[in-house]
């Protein structure tokens, strides 16, 4: 998992996405991004709420991290795939350890 992905995981958890739901959230965001690659955070949040993510609101920086992560993976390859494409590289337990390391680095 890249540093961009790790930072994205931290930002998503801070935004209220439970660790186990992150792959599904990323899939929803990828599908929304495919519909409108130039969407603003406001448009992204509207689309995500339409898809059922009512309790989550992402900011500009989180959206940019997600876009960067998705572009690195190649968006066309991901079009309308199910969540397992992201699950394969995501381990919530390992991610929590990495989050603590990132938090310690930021605090220093």
Jmol script that loads the backbone (N, CA, C; Angstrom):
load data "model"
ATOM      1  N   UNK A   1       0.849  -1.167   0.000  1.00  0.00           N
ATOM      2  CA  UNK A   1       0.000   0.000   0.000  1.00  0.00           C
ATOM      3  C   UNK A   1       0.897   1.232   0.000  1.00  0.00           C
ATOM      4  N   UNK A   2       0.587   2.174  -0.852  1.00  0.00           N
ATOM      5  CA  UNK A   2       1.410   3.379  -0.985  1.00  0.00           C
ATOM      6  C   UNK A   2       1.128   4.359   0.149  1.00  0.00           C
ATOM      7  N   UNK A   3       1.998   5.340   0.292  1.00  0.00           N
ATOM      8  CA  UNK A   3       1.823   6.379   1.308  1.00  0.00           C
ATOM      9  C   UNK A   3       0.540   7.170   1.046  1.00  0.00           C
ATOM     10  N   UNK A   4       0.194   7.363  -0.227  1.00  0.00           N
ATOM     11  CA  UNK A   4      -1.057   8.057  -0.574  1.00  0.00           C
ATOM     12  C   UNK A   4      -2.248   7.259  -0.046  1.00  0.00           C
ATOM     13  N   UNK A   5      -2.227   5.942  -0.251  1.00  0.00           N
ATOM     14  CA  UNK A   5      -3.311   5.090   0.237  1.00  0.00           C
ATOM     15  C   UNK A   5      -3.398   5.136   1.761  1.00  0.00           C
ATOM     16  N   UNK A   6      -2.249   5.106   2.423  1.00  0.00           N
ATOM     17  CA  UNK A   6      -2.230   5.145   3.882  1.00  0.00           C
ATOM     18  C   UNK A   6      -2.815   6.454   4.402  1.00  0.00           C
ATOM     19  N   UNK A   7      -2.419   7.562   3.802  1.00  0.00           N
ATOM     20  CA  UNK A   7      -2.956   8.860   4.225  1.00  0.00           C
ATOM     21  C   UNK A   7      -4.452   8.937   3.939  1.00  0.00           C
ATOM     22  N   UNK A   8      -4.873   8.368   2.817  1.00  0.00           N
ATOM     23  CA  UNK A   8      -6.294   8.345   2.483  1.00  0.00           C
ATOM     24  C   UNK A   8      -7.077   7.566   3.537  1.00  0.00           C
ATOM     25  N   UNK A   9      -6.550   6.417   3.968  1.00  0.00           N
ATOM     26  CA  UNK A   9      -7.223   5.616   4.993  1.00  0.00           C
ATOM     27  C   UNK A   9      -7.395   6.418   6.284  1.00  0.00           C
ATOM     28  N   UNK A  10      -6.342   7.132   6.679  1.00  0.00           N
ATOM     29  CA  UNK A  10      -6.404   7.953   7.895  1.00  0.00           C
ATOM     30  C   UNK A  10      -7.483   9.021   7.747  1.00  0.00           C
ATOM     31  N   UNK A  11      -7.477   9.729   6.613  1.00  0.00           N
ATOM     32  CA  UNK A  11      -8.456  10.803   6.388  1.00  0.00           C
ATOM     33  C   UNK A  11      -9.890  10.253   6.354  1.00  0.00           C
ATOM     34  N   UNK A  12     -10.079   9.091   5.751  1.00  0.00           N
ATOM     35  CA  UNK A  12     -11.422   8.518   5.687  1.00  0.00           C
ATOM     36  C   UNK A  12     -11.916   8.115   7.070  1.00  0.00           C
ATOM     37  N   UNK A  13     -11.030   7.533   7.890  1.00  0.00           N
ATOM     38  CA  UNK A  13     -11.433   7.189   9.258  1.00  0.00           C
ATOM     39  C   UNK A  13     -11.768   8.449  10.046  1.00  0.00           C
ATOM     40  N   UNK A  14     -10.982   9.510   9.835  1.00  0.00           N
ATOM     41  CA  UNK A  14     -11.274  10.786  10.503  1.00  0.00           C
ATOM     42  C   UNK A  14     -12.611  11.362  10.034  1.00  0.00           C
ATOM     43  N   UNK A  15     -12.997  11.061   8.799  1.00  0.00           N
ATOM     44  CA  UNK A  15     -14.263  11.560   8.239  1.00  0.00           C
ATOM     45  C   UNK A  15     -15.461  10.722   8.666  1.00  0.00           C
ATOM     46  N   UNK A  16     -15.206   9.619   9.367  1.00  0.00           N
ATOM     47  CA  UNK A  16     -16.302   8.809   9.878  1.00  0.00           C
ATOM     48  C   UNK A  16     -16.535   7.487   9.182  1.00  0.00           C
ATOM     49  N   UNK A  17     -15.649   7.085   8.280  1.00  0.00           N
ATOM     50  CA  UNK A  17     -15.805   5.796   7.603  1.00  0.00           C
ATOM     51  C   UNK A  17     -15.149   4.723   8.466  1.00  0.00           C
ATOM     52  N   UNK A  18     -15.916   3.712   8.848  1.00  0.00           N
ATOM     53  CA  UNK A  18     -15.354   2.614   9.628  1.00  0.00           C
ATOM     54  C   UNK A  18     -14.350   1.854   8.766  1.00  0.00           C
ATOM     55  N   UNK A  19     -13.309   1.335   9.416  1.00  0.00           N
ATOM     56  CA  UNK A  19     -12.231   0.657   8.690  1.00  0.00           C
ATOM     57  C   UNK A  19     -12.754  -0.461   7.787  1.00  0.00           C
ATOM     58  N   UNK A  20     -13.705  -1.235   8.271  1.00  0.00           N
ATOM     59  CA  UNK A  20     -14.225  -2.357   7.485  1.00  0.00           C
ATOM     60  C   UNK A  20     -15.025  -1.898   6.265  1.00  0.00           C
ATOM     61  N   UNK A  21     -15.499  -0.649   6.272  1.00  0.00           N
ATOM     62  CA  UNK A  21     -16.321  -0.141   5.171  1.00  0.00           C
ATOM     63  C   UNK A  21     -15.524   0.645   4.133  1.00  0.00           C
ATOM     64  N   UNK A  22     -14.244   0.878   4.392  1.00  0.00           N
ATOM     65  CA  UNK A  22     -13.432   1.692   3.484  1.00  0.00           C
ATOM     66  C   UNK A  22     -13.406   1.140   2.057  1.00  0.00           C
ATOM     67  N   UNK A  23     -13.208  -0.164   1.841  1.00  0.00           N
ATOM     68  CA  UNK A  23     -13.196  -0.647   0.445  1.00  0.00           C
ATOM     69  C   UNK A  23     -14.486  -0.344  -0.314  1.00  0.00           C
ATOM     70  N   UNK A  24     -15.632  -0.514   0.330  1.00  0.00           N
ATOM     71  CA  UNK A  24     -16.903  -0.199  -0.323  1.00  0.00           C
ATOM     72  C   UNK A  24     -17.062   1.287  -0.582  1.00  0.00           C
ATOM     73  N   UNK A  25     -16.584   2.104   0.362  1.00  0.00           N
ATOM     74  CA  UNK A  25     -16.647   3.553   0.184  1.00  0.00           C
ATOM     75  C   UNK A  25     -15.785   3.974  -1.002  1.00  0.00           C
ATOM     76  N   UNK A  26     -14.586   3.411  -1.097  1.00  0.00           N
ATOM     77  CA  UNK A  26     -13.684   3.727  -2.214  1.00  0.00           C
ATOM     78  C   UNK A  26     -14.324   3.314  -3.537  1.00  0.00           C
ATOM     79  N   UNK A  27     -14.978   2.154  -3.547  1.00  0.00           N
ATOM     80  CA  UNK A  27     -15.662   1.709  -4.769  1.00  0.00           C
ATOM     81  C   UNK A  27     -16.738   2.710  -5.173  1.00  0.00           C
ATOM     82  N   UNK A  28     -17.531   3.170  -4.205  1.00  0.00           N
ATOM     83  CA  UNK A  28     -18.574   4.162  -4.496  1.00  0.00           C
ATOM     84  C   UNK A  28     -17.966   5.453  -5.015  1.00  0.00           C
ATOM     85  N   UNK A  29     -16.876   5.872  -4.399  1.00  0.00           N
ATOM     86  CA  UNK A  29     -16.204   7.093  -4.828  1.00  0.00           C
ATOM     87  C   UNK A  29     -15.618   6.930  -6.229  1.00  0.00           C
ATOM     88  N   UNK A  30     -15.050   5.763  -6.519  1.00  0.00           N
ATOM     89  CA  UNK A  30     -14.495   5.506  -7.853  1.00  0.00           C
ATOM     90  C   UNK A  30     -15.588   5.571  -8.914  1.00  0.00           C
ATOM     91  N   UNK A  31     -16.731   4.967  -8.627  1.00  0.00           N
ATOM     92  CA  UNK A  31     -17.833   4.998  -9.590  1.00  0.00           C
ATOM     93  C   UNK A  31     -18.355   6.413  -9.784  1.00  0.00           C
ATOM     94  N   UNK A  32     -18.421   7.195  -8.705  1.00  0.00           N
ATOM     95  CA  UNK A  32     -18.849   8.596  -8.820  1.00  0.00           C
ATOM     96  C   UNK A  32     -17.842   9.393  -9.640  1.00  0.00           C
ATOM     97  N   UNK A  33     -16.563   9.136  -9.422  1.00  0.00           N
ATOM     98  CA  UNK A  33     -15.506   9.843 -10.138  1.00  0.00           C
ATOM     99  C   UNK A  33     -15.534   9.514 -11.626  1.00  0.00           C
ATOM    100  N   UNK A  34     -15.885   8.274 -11.961  1.00  0.00           N
ATOM    101  CA  UNK A  34     -15.978   7.885 -13.373  1.00  0.00           C
ATOM    102  C   UNK A  34     -17.099   8.642 -14.083  1.00  0.00           C
ATOM    103  N   UNK A  35     -18.169   8.939 -13.356  1.00  0.00           N
ATOM    104  CA  UNK A  35     -19.290   9.681 -13.932  1.00  0.00           C
ATOM    105  C   UNK A  35     -18.910  11.136 -14.154  1.00  0.00           C
ATOM    106  N   UNK A  36     -18.179  11.717 -13.177  1.00  0.00           N
ATOM    107  CA  UNK A  36     -17.804  13.131 -13.261  1.00  0.00           C
ATOM    108  C   UNK A  36     -16.393  13.325 -12.713  1.00  0.00           C
ATOM    109  N   UNK A  37     -15.361  13.185 -13.556  1.00  0.00           N
ATOM    110  CA  UNK A  37     -13.978  13.301 -13.092  1.00  0.00           C
ATOM    111  C   UNK A  37     -13.609  14.679 -12.541  1.00  0.00           C
ATOM    112  N   UNK A  38     -14.380  15.695 -12.857  1.00  0.00           N
ATOM    113  CA  UNK A  38     -14.072  17.058 -12.404  1.00  0.00           C
ATOM    114  C   UNK A  38     -14.923  17.477 -11.207  1.00  0.00           C
ATOM    115  N   UNK A  39     -15.504  16.518 -10.500  1.00  0.00           N
ATOM    116  CA  UNK A  39     -16.429  16.875  -9.425  1.00  0.00           C
ATOM    117  C   UNK A  39     -15.734  17.576  -8.262  1.00  0.00           C
ATOM    118  N   UNK A  40     -16.474  18.464  -7.645  1.00  0.00           N
ATOM    119  CA  UNK A  40     -16.002  19.187  -6.464  1.00  0.00           C
ATOM    120  C   UNK A  40     -16.314  18.337  -5.230  1.00  0.00           C
ATOM    121  N   UNK A  41     -15.742  18.690  -4.075  1.00  0.00           N
ATOM    122  CA  UNK A  41     -16.103  17.962  -2.850  1.00  0.00           C
ATOM    123  C   UNK A  41     -17.614  18.000  -2.583  1.00  0.00           C
ATOM    124  N   UNK A  42     -18.243  19.147  -2.863  1.00  0.00           N
ATOM    125  CA  UNK A  42     -19.690  19.257  -2.674  1.00  0.00           C
ATOM    126  C   UNK A  42     -20.423  18.237  -3.552  1.00  0.00           C
ATOM    127  N   UNK A  43     -20.035  18.146  -4.819  1.00  0.00           N
ATOM    128  CA  UNK A  43     -20.668  17.199  -5.739  1.00  0.00           C
ATOM    129  C   UNK A  43     -20.383  15.758  -5.315  1.00  0.00           C
ATOM    130  N   UNK A  44     -19.156  15.505  -4.867  1.00  0.00           N
ATOM    131  CA  UNK A  44     -18.796  14.160  -4.409  1.00  0.00           C
ATOM    132  C   UNK A  44     -19.653  13.768  -3.209  1.00  0.00           C
ATOM    133  N   UNK A  45     -19.794  14.680  -2.258  1.00  0.00           N
ATOM    134  CA  UNK A  45     -20.603  14.390  -1.075  1.00  0.00           C
ATOM    135  C   UNK A  45     -22.071  14.167  -1.432  1.00  0.00           C
ATOM    136  N   UNK A  46     -22.602  14.953  -2.367  1.00  0.00           N
ATOM    137  CA  UNK A  46     -23.991  14.752  -2.816  1.00  0.00           C
ATOM    138  C   UNK A  46     -24.158  13.368  -3.428  1.00  0.00           C
ATOM    139  N   UNK A  47     -23.207  12.991  -4.280  1.00  0.00           N
ATOM    140  CA  UNK A  47     -23.275  11.683  -4.940  1.00  0.00           C
ATOM    141  C   UNK A  47     -23.158  10.553  -3.914  1.00  0.00           C
ATOM    142  N   UNK A  48     -22.235  10.710  -2.963  1.00  0.00           N
ATOM    143  CA  UNK A  48     -22.048   9.682  -1.940  1.00  0.00           C
ATOM    144  C   UNK A  48     -23.292   9.550  -1.056  1.00  0.00           C
ATOM    145  N   UNK A  49     -23.925  10.664  -0.726  1.00  0.00           N
ATOM    146  CA  UNK A  49     -25.169  10.612   0.056  1.00  0.00           C
ATOM    147  C   UNK A  49     -26.261   9.893  -0.745  1.00  0.00           C
ATOM    148  N   UNK A  50     -26.320  10.142  -2.044  1.00  0.00           N
ATOM    149  CA  UNK A  50     -27.274   9.467  -2.917  1.00  0.00           C
ATOM    150  C   UNK A  50     -27.042   7.954  -2.898  1.00  0.00           C
ATOM    151  N   UNK A  51     -25.778   7.550  -2.761  1.00  0.00           N
ATOM    152  CA  UNK A  51     -25.423   6.135  -2.743  1.00  0.00           C
ATOM    153  C   UNK A  51     -25.548   5.517  -1.352  1.00  0.00           C
ATOM    154  N   UNK A  52     -25.958   6.330  -0.354  1.00  0.00           N
ATOM    155  CA  UNK A  52     -26.197   5.785   0.978  1.00  0.00           C
ATOM    156  C   UNK A  52     -25.162   6.130   2.033  1.00  0.00           C
ATOM    157  N   UNK A  53     -24.166   6.904   1.680  1.00  0.00           N
ATOM    158  CA  UNK A  53     -23.118   7.289   2.632  1.00  0.00           C
ATOM    159  C   UNK A  53     -23.517   8.600   3.320  1.00  0.00           C
ATOM    160  N   UNK A  54     -24.616   8.562   4.072  1.00  0.00           N
ATOM    161  CA  UNK A  54     -25.176   9.768   4.685  1.00  0.00           C
ATOM    162  C   UNK A  54     -24.313  10.356   5.795  1.00  0.00           C
ATOM    163  N   UNK A  55     -23.619   9.516   6.540  1.00  0.00           N
ATOM    164  CA  UNK A  55     -22.870   9.980   7.712  1.00  0.00           C
ATOM    165  C   UNK A  55     -21.446  10.409   7.398  1.00  0.00           C
ATOM    166  N   UNK A  56     -21.072  10.393   6.140  1.00  0.00           N
ATOM    167  CA  UNK A  56     -19.690  10.697   5.760  1.00  0.00           C
ATOM    168  C   UNK A  56     -19.657  11.962   4.914  1.00  0.00           C
ATOM    169  N   UNK A  57     -18.737  12.849   5.240  1.00  0.00           N
ATOM    170  CA  UNK A  57     -18.528  14.045   4.425  1.00  0.00           C
ATOM    171  C   UNK A  57     -17.020  14.201   4.218  1.00  0.00           C
ATOM    172  N   UNK A  58     -16.605  14.232   2.962  1.00  0.00           N
ATOM    173  CA  UNK A  58     -15.176  14.364   2.682  1.00  0.00           C
ATOM    174  C   UNK A  58     -14.853  15.802   2.303  1.00  0.00           C
ATOM    175  N   UNK A  59     -13.635  16.200   2.633  1.00  0.00           N
ATOM    176  CA  UNK A  59     -13.190  17.554   2.306  1.00  0.00           C
ATOM    177  C   UNK A  59     -12.340  17.526   1.033  1.00  0.00           C
ATOM    178  N   UNK A  60     -11.872  18.687   0.631  1.00  0.00           N
ATOM    179  CA  UNK A  60     -11.082  18.827  -0.596  1.00  0.00           C
ATOM    180  C   UNK A  60      -9.841  17.934  -0.569  1.00  0.00           C
ATOM    181  N   UNK A  61      -9.118  17.935   0.557  1.00  0.00           N
ATOM    182  CA  UNK A  61      -7.861  17.179   0.631  1.00  0.00           C
ATOM    183  C   UNK A  61      -8.107  15.670   0.555  1.00  0.00           C
ATOM    184  N   UNK A  62      -9.168  15.207   1.216  1.00  0.00           N
ATOM    185  CA  UNK A  62      -9.503  13.784   1.152  1.00  0.00           C
ATOM    186  C   UNK A  62      -9.891  13.393  -0.269  1.00  0.00           C
ATOM    187  N   UNK A  63     -10.660  14.241  -0.932  1.00  0.00           N
ATOM    188  CA  UNK A  63     -11.046  13.970  -2.320  1.00  0.00           C
ATOM    189  C   UNK A  63      -9.813  13.908  -3.216  1.00  0.00           C
ATOM    190  N   UNK A  64      -8.871  14.811  -3.030  1.00  0.00           N
ATOM    191  CA  UNK A  64      -7.660  14.811  -3.850  1.00  0.00           C
ATOM    192  C   UNK A  64      -6.811  13.567  -3.597  1.00  0.00           C
ATOM    193  N   UNK A  65      -6.712  13.136  -2.333  1.00  0.00           N
ATOM    194  CA  UNK A  65      -5.996  11.891  -2.033  1.00  0.00           C
ATOM    195  C   UNK A  65      -6.677  10.709  -2.720  1.00  0.00           C
ATOM    196  N   UNK A  66      -8.003  10.673  -2.669  1.00  0.00           N
ATOM    197  CA  UNK A  66      -8.744   9.579  -3.300  1.00  0.00           C
ATOM    198  C   UNK A  66      -8.545   9.580  -4.811  1.00  0.00           C
ATOM    199  N   UNK A  67      -8.623  10.750  -5.416  1.00  0.00           N
ATOM    200  CA  UNK A  67      -8.424  10.855  -6.865  1.00  0.00           C
ATOM    201  C   UNK A  67      -7.024  10.394  -7.242  1.00  0.00           C
ATOM    202  N   UNK A  68      -6.032  10.833  -6.474  1.00  0.00           N
ATOM    203  CA  UNK A  68      -4.652  10.428  -6.737  1.00  0.00           C
ATOM    204  C   UNK A  68      -4.509   8.916  -6.615  1.00  0.00           C
ATOM    205  N   UNK A  69      -5.059   8.352  -5.563  1.00  0.00           N
ATOM    206  CA  UNK A  69      -4.988   6.910  -5.349  1.00  0.00           C
ATOM    207  C   UNK A  69      -5.663   6.153  -6.487  1.00  0.00           C
ATOM    208  N   UNK A  70      -6.837   6.614  -6.895  1.00  0.00           N
ATOM    209  CA  UNK A  70      -7.566   5.945  -7.975  1.00  0.00           C
ATOM    210  C   UNK A  70      -6.852   6.082  -9.313  1.00  0.00           C
ATOM    211  N   UNK A  71      -6.271   7.246  -9.575  1.00  0.00           N
ATOM    212  CA  UNK A  71      -5.556   7.441 -10.840  1.00  0.00           C
ATOM    213  C   UNK A  71      -4.302   6.580 -10.900  1.00  0.00           C
ATOM    214  N   UNK A  72      -3.630   6.419  -9.772  1.00  0.00           N
ATOM    215  CA  UNK A  72      -2.446   5.554  -9.729  1.00  0.00           C
ATOM    216  C   UNK A  72      -2.841   4.123 -10.092  1.00  0.00           C
ATOM    217  N   UNK A  73      -3.987   3.675  -9.600  1.00  0.00           N
ATOM    218  CA  UNK A  73      -4.434   2.305  -9.854  1.00  0.00           C
ATOM    219  C   UNK A  73      -5.000   2.137 -11.259  1.00  0.00           C
ATOM    220  N   UNK A  74      -5.313   3.228 -11.925  1.00  0.00           N
ATOM    221  CA  UNK A  74      -5.862   3.154 -13.276  1.00  0.00           C
ATOM    222  C   UNK A  74      -7.367   3.050 -13.243  1.00  0.00           C
ATOM    223  N   UNK A  75      -8.044   4.175 -13.309  1.00  0.00           N
ATOM    224  CA  UNK A  75      -9.498   4.212 -13.143  1.00  0.00           C
ATOM    225  C   UNK A  75     -10.257   3.323 -14.118  1.00  0.00           C
ATOM    226  N   UNK A  76      -9.857   3.275 -15.356  1.00  0.00           N
ATOM    227  CA  UNK A  76     -10.608   2.485 -16.341  1.00  0.00           C
ATOM    228  C   UNK A  76     -10.614   1.005 -15.967  1.00  0.00           C
ATOM    229  N   UNK A  77      -9.523   0.533 -15.359  1.00  0.00           N
ATOM    230  CA  UNK A  77      -9.487  -0.859 -14.921  1.00  0.00           C
ATOM    231  C   UNK A  77     -10.485  -1.118 -13.796  1.00  0.00           C
ATOM    232  N   UNK A  78     -10.817  -0.067 -13.034  1.00  0.00           N
ATOM    233  CA  UNK A  78     -11.642  -0.229 -11.843  1.00  0.00           C
ATOM    234  C   UNK A  78     -13.122  -0.033 -12.107  1.00  0.00           C
ATOM    235  N   UNK A  79     -13.473   0.352 -13.303  1.00  0.00           N
ATOM    236  CA  UNK A  79     -14.848   0.736 -13.606  1.00  0.00           C
ATOM    237  C   UNK A  79     -15.848  -0.337 -13.173  1.00  0.00           C
ATOM    238  N   UNK A  80     -16.719   0.047 -12.262  1.00  0.00           N
ATOM    239  CA  UNK A  80     -17.805  -0.783 -11.756  1.00  0.00           C
ATOM    240  C   UNK A  80     -17.357  -2.141 -11.237  1.00  0.00           C
ATOM    241  N   UNK A  81     -16.175  -2.192 -10.682  1.00  0.00           N
ATOM    242  CA  UNK A  81     -15.732  -3.418 -10.031  1.00  0.00           C
ATOM    243  C   UNK A  81     -16.307  -3.466  -8.629  1.00  0.00           C
ATOM    244  N   UNK A  82     -16.357  -4.667  -8.086  1.00  0.00           N
ATOM    245  CA  UNK A  82     -16.815  -4.806  -6.710  1.00  0.00           C
ATOM    246  C   UNK A  82     -15.675  -4.447  -5.759  1.00  0.00           C
ATOM    247  N   UNK A  83     -15.972  -4.385  -4.487  1.00  0.00           N
ATOM    248  CA  UNK A  83     -15.004  -3.937  -3.482  1.00  0.00           C
ATOM    249  C   UNK A  83     -13.727  -4.774  -3.397  1.00  0.00           C
ATOM    250  N   UNK A  84     -13.710  -6.072  -3.714  1.00  0.00           N
ATOM    251  CA  UNK A  84     -12.489  -6.850  -3.501  1.00  0.00           C
ATOM    252  C   UNK A  84     -11.225  -6.308  -4.161  1.00  0.00           C
ATOM    253  N   UNK A  85     -11.316  -5.541  -5.231  1.00  0.00           N
ATOM    254  CA  UNK A  85     -10.096  -4.993  -5.843  1.00  0.00           C
ATOM    255  C   UNK A  85      -9.349  -4.111  -4.861  1.00  0.00           C
ATOM    256  N   UNK A  86     -10.051  -3.463  -3.949  1.00  0.00           N
ATOM    257  CA  UNK A  86      -9.378  -2.606  -2.972  1.00  0.00           C
ATOM    258  C   UNK A  86      -9.076  -3.374  -1.696  1.00  0.00           C
ATOM    259  N   UNK A  87      -9.898  -4.365  -1.380  1.00  0.00           N
ATOM    260  CA  UNK A  87      -9.695  -5.160  -0.173  1.00  0.00           C
ATOM    261  C   UNK A  87      -8.371  -5.900  -0.240  1.00  0.00           C
ATOM    262  N   UNK A  88      -7.993  -6.372  -1.415  1.00  0.00           N
ATOM    263  CA  UNK A  88      -6.761  -7.142  -1.552  1.00  0.00           C
ATOM    264  C   UNK A  88      -5.545  -6.406  -1.028  1.00  0.00           C
ATOM    265  N   UNK A  89      -5.545  -5.086  -1.105  1.00  0.00           N
ATOM    266  CA  UNK A  89      -4.379  -4.332  -0.647  1.00  0.00           C
ATOM    267  C   UNK A  89      -4.641  -3.616   0.672  1.00  0.00           C
ATOM    268  N   UNK A  90      -5.772  -3.907   1.319  1.00  0.00           N
ATOM    269  CA  UNK A  90      -6.135  -3.186   2.539  1.00  0.00           C
ATOM    270  C   UNK A  90      -6.374  -4.154   3.685  1.00  0.00           C
ATOM    271  N   UNK A  91      -5.645  -3.958   4.760  1.00  0.00           N
ATOM    272  CA  UNK A  91      -5.803  -4.743   5.970  1.00  0.00           C
ATOM    273  C   UNK A  91      -6.053  -3.771   7.116  1.00  0.00           C
ATOM    274  N   UNK A  92      -7.274  -3.720   7.688  1.00  0.00           N
ATOM    275  CA  UNK A  92      -7.577  -2.731   8.724  1.00  0.00           C
ATOM    276  C   UNK A  92      -6.650  -2.802   9.930  1.00  0.00           C
ATOM    277  N   UNK A  93      -6.247  -4.005  10.338  1.00  0.00           N
ATOM    278  CA  UNK A  93      -5.364  -4.131  11.502  1.00  0.00           C
ATOM    279  C   UNK A  93      -4.010  -3.529  11.193  1.00  0.00           C
ATOM    280  N   UNK A  94      -3.439  -3.897  10.051  1.00  0.00           N
ATOM    281  CA  UNK A  94      -2.148  -3.353   9.640  1.00  0.00           C
ATOM    282  C   UNK A  94      -2.249  -1.847   9.429  1.00  0.00           C
ATOM    283  N   UNK A  95      -3.372  -1.408   8.902  1.00  0.00           N
ATOM    284  CA  UNK A  95      -3.578   0.013   8.643  1.00  0.00           C
ATOM    285  C   UNK A  95      -3.627   0.814   9.939  1.00  0.00           C
ATOM    286  N   UNK A  96      -4.189   0.247  11.003  1.00  0.00           N
ATOM    287  CA  UNK A  96      -4.236   0.946  12.294  1.00  0.00           C
ATOM    288  C   UNK A  96      -2.823   1.158  12.833  1.00  0.00           C
ATOM    289  N   UNK A  97      -1.964   0.149  12.672  1.00  0.00           N
ATOM    290  CA  UNK A  97      -0.565   0.302  13.099  1.00  0.00           C
ATOM    291  C   UNK A  97       0.110   1.417  12.316  1.00  0.00           C
ATOM    292  N   UNK A  98      -0.107   1.427  11.013  1.00  0.00           N
ATOM    293  CA  UNK A  98       0.499   2.457  10.168  1.00  0.00           C
ATOM    294  C   UNK A  98      -0.053   3.830  10.511  1.00  0.00           C
ATOM    295  N   UNK A  99      -1.342   3.901  10.887  1.00  0.00           N
ATOM    296  CA  UNK A  99      -1.934   5.179  11.275  1.00  0.00           C
ATOM    297  C   UNK A  99      -1.235   5.727  12.509  1.00  0.00           C
ATOM    298  N   UNK A 100      -0.957   4.864  13.482  1.00  0.00           N
ATOM    299  CA  UNK A 100      -0.266   5.313  14.690  1.00  0.00           C
ATOM    300  C   UNK A 100       1.117   5.845  14.348  1.00  0.00           C
ATOM    301  N   UNK A 101       1.816   5.172  13.440  1.00  0.00           N
ATOM    302  CA  UNK A 101       3.138   5.632  13.015  1.00  0.00           C
ATOM    303  C   UNK A 101       3.021   6.991  12.337  1.00  0.00           C
ATOM    304  N   UNK A 102       2.042   7.152  11.437  1.00  0.00           N
ATOM    305  CA  UNK A 102       1.836   8.439  10.762  1.00  0.00           C
ATOM    306  C   UNK A 102       1.508   9.542  11.756  1.00  0.00           C
ATOM    307  N   UNK A 103       0.667   9.228  12.752  1.00  0.00           N
ATOM    308  CA  UNK A 103       0.312  10.226  13.759  1.00  0.00           C
ATOM    309  C   UNK A 103       1.530  10.642  14.569  1.00  0.00           C
ATOM    310  N   UNK A 104       2.386   9.674  14.895  1.00  0.00           N
ATOM    311  CA  UNK A 104       3.610   9.994  15.637  1.00  0.00           C
ATOM    312  C   UNK A 104       4.549  10.847  14.797  1.00  0.00           C
ATOM    313  N   UNK A 105       4.623  10.562  13.494  1.00  0.00           N
ATOM    314  CA  UNK A 105       5.479  11.353  12.612  1.00  0.00           C
ATOM    315  C   UNK A 105       4.966  12.775  12.495  1.00  0.00           C
ATOM    316  N   UNK A 106       3.658  12.938  12.404  1.00  0.00           N
ATOM    317  CA  UNK A 106       3.068  14.271  12.293  1.00  0.00           C
ATOM    318  C   UNK A 106       3.274  15.047  13.590  1.00  0.00           C
ATOM    319  N   UNK A 107       3.159  14.355  14.731  1.00  0.00           N
ATOM    320  CA  UNK A 107       3.305  15.011  16.031  1.00  0.00           C
ATOM    321  C   UNK A 107       4.741  15.457  16.299  1.00  0.00           C
ATOM    322  N   UNK A 108       5.724  14.813  15.658  1.00  0.00           N
ATOM    323  CA  UNK A 108       7.131  15.162  15.913  1.00  0.00           C
ATOM    324  C   UNK A 108       7.534  16.436  15.242  1.00  0.00           C
TER     325      UNK A 108
END
end "model"
wireframe off; spacefill off
backbone 0.3
color backbone group
